[in-house]
Amino acid sequence: MPRITIDGVEMEVPAGTTVLQAALSRGREVPHYCYHPGLSIAGNCRMCLVEVEKAPKLMIACQTQVADGMVVHTQNEKVKQAQAAVMEFLLINHPLDCPICDQAGECRLQEYAVEHGTGVSRHDVGKVIQSKAIDIGKHIMLDQERCIQCSRCIRFCNEVTGTGELDFFQRGDRTKIGLYPGKRLDNPYSGNTVDICPVGALTLKEFRFATRVWYLKNTPTVCAGCSRGCNVMVAVGKKQELMTSPGQFDDGIKRIVPRVNEQVNGHWICDEGRLSYIGLEAAGRLPHAQDADDHELDWDEAVRRAGKGIREAASAGRLGVIATPRATNETLHALKSLIDGVGGAATGVQSIHRGEDDNLLIRADKGANSAGAAAILGATGADDVLRSAGEGALDTLVVLGDLLDPADTIDLGDVATRVKQLIYIGPFADAASKAAHLRLPVSAWAEEDGTMVNVDGRVQLVRRCHRPRGEGRPGWRVMLDLFPGAGVEAPDWSSWEDVYTALSGGTDTFRGTTAESIGLLGLSTAEPAPAGA
Amino acid sequence: MEKVLTRNIHKENSQSIDVYLAGGGYEGLRKAVTSMSPGDVVEAVKKSGLRGRGGAGFPTGLKWSFMPKEKTKPHYLLCNADESEPGTFKDRLLMEQDPHMMIEGCMIGAYAMQADAVFVYIRGEFVHGTKVLDKAVAEAYEKSFAGKNICGSDWSCELVVHRGAGAYICGEETALMTSLEGERGYPRVKPPFPAQAGVWGMPTTINNVETLACVPDIIVRGADWFAGIGTDERNTGPKLYCLSGHVQRPGVYEAPMGLPLKELIYDLGGGMLHADRPLKACIPGGSSVPVLRAEECDVNLDFDSLAALKTGLGSAGIMVMDSSTCMVKALLRISHFYAHESCGQCTPCREGCGWMERILQRIEDGKGLQQDIDLLKNIADNIEGRTICALGDAAAWPVQSFVTKFRDEFQAHVDEQRCTVQGAAHA
């Protein structure tokens, strides 16, 4: 491997590595705009100019490959002068409208201006005027003045989605990003262009003017939109009691952005997953335990009744259970333990399929934990359970409702009227919930910790990003509360990790793994679980 | 001197293949294909000392030798006929008056590099030249100087004329490639160099029209004959000089490499346009090279003599300016061109060219600030050597040289808030 020296630090890096990658891999920041690890190298921003000894000119670190014996300077006077010059060029025609720009606070232009700029502008001859607030897609707005022409968005649409909606138009300092005639930036991954835009040129309509980024609290978790299990960062507003602007400072989800995981989603997520929080935030929630007449039930009374119904039906061999494939492994394992404790039930996992797999990330199987559910409950669909219930063969039907979208909770049709007791355990006041005789609220996605298994058999952490709405409790804890009423000795679990430990001890897919070993990037299970239910 | 490159241009029907053949045309191609190996051709061109006539003056034979010897992919030769450097109009003459000389050179080059096709990328504005060239290409195909089994050999090579759409940047070799591929004409980051991965990712060499037009005579009359013309072994061959500006007889002149600049202006060009307006400045190699003051004009027009004066032969576009010329206005015109033609891909050139133009406009308008002169120079310094392609340098060099060599004039414009040259002349 070539040995190189960067700023006096010797390092050995694989051949083919660029100077920029080598520097970044050792925690040395070389400022850059156009370089993005998920895209081809453009070399156009010129921000990463560094001095390579023996080279006649400064070289761009993003494109220069290491060679044995190469000596690189990224911080000397010559380089600093070049960086300051590029910063000055980038800013002369920039509108400097940071006070009203959504990117402020996470803007590379702001950051590098502070770190590498001179702090003053020598430009006083009038800026090039371009168009602002151009609606270029269902979710995307374009500000041509803020754009620094790094071409990341163009390369994304050409190289990642292959849809090619964007390109440069005009020349020189009149250059602008724009749509090809007749096109709109409406590909299913369009939101990623906003993430990779280093400035505020591309903004997401759903996030525009919603809040300031410094009022956000970010939690790394996993998207529940489909079985890919894309790694995401969920941003919620920090609750600020003293601030009075309504809506701006609540603790609701403000946006979802991708989190890099080369094993799962690379750098990207789809728009559906990105915006999945909107339906979740808007959905009618089940505020507390209720009976069929919408009367609030004391929690202990509610779980006692539910447990009793489960026990009685099970003892008659007339218990049915249908679970959403978006429940965590912990909830499903607790449910499975309960069912086993009462002597078994007709059990099925709901199937949520829409559209087709694409060749990037989107899966038709919308069950974020289909693989985990299949491993824990067995790979059976919900049809047999529904049929049995419809034929009057079941006394009690327990439905574990969807955790992301009320529309995805299983459609029970008139089955609800064919069972003596329909127990709904879920976060939403959805159709199944309304038909139920007993309703137990649980926390929705982003409100509880746990694990899920994606389509490739990767166990990943889903995290609590904000507090649950209403009285929602984590699913596994609700199950645990049902044990006494069902006449089953409750396991000694006090956290989701305890449940996971029990799960990994008893289910092959998870054997040998621990809650602590999963980590933020997930853990491939030894033998990938069968996909889908 | 005996005319070489322009020997046919005044003949009747000089564009036709019959006239070209009657003058011994295509003997070079026939000789190369039937009696020389491709390596022999490359060696002959190396030995001739031929250097690129497009601007950079890179040794042509050496460039050809960069092409892979083992052929694993199609090879391409591009003929850069996008002549668009201000002050340059020699390739146009060759294409419009004697297209077969260039075509023969293309095919010899293609043979030397075992190219599968030659693409002639012609400037979009050259409508007449395109018509002439299209006809000449058809004639070449008809006589088997292009296409299948060239000159009866088992070597075949296509010859395609492609019209550009009028962007200056598309004369830059890698931008020409992206344009030829149908993309926006953007220069490419190097490496990879064209000989490794050029047009459509295939090994590619690109040569200027005049460069290729030199090749047939090198093959027919020998490298030594060619090398015997010119200043020295590094500056060889016949050369076309484009003379424009304040002279009596502007035009294209053929003379040996190393023609004294004063001889071009005062003998061939007939002297200054107005007897009472002496030479003030001269740009010797197209608008992008640094300007020379009158007292620097005792120089030979070749690569190395001009390099010694920190300017260049470039594309041999010699622009003569007399004492009535306002250097601020002249530079504004040049900077406007580069600001207009900057492709906008990389930051320093995209932003800097427009900035320089706006400052120059301010000085020209009589509103210049004291700091503007140093600022101009500093902006140019921040562009030079920091861009993807040479357009950044091309925009920076005139600014650097004008404001340095004619600083007094810029200073007077700022001090008096008016043009001190033409204002005085017209007073």
Interface residues (C-beta under 8 A of the other chain):
Chain A: I41 A42 G43 N44 C45 R46 M47 L49 K57 L58 I60 Q63 A82 A85 V86 E88 F89 L90 I92 N93 R122 H123 V125 G126 V128 I148 Q149 D167 F168 Q170 R171 G172 D173 R174 T175
Chain B: A167 I169 R184 V189 A339 H340 E341 S342 C343 G344 Q345 C346 T347 P348 R350 E351 G352 C353 G354 W355 R358 I359 Q361 R362 Q371 L375 N382 G385 R386 T387 I388
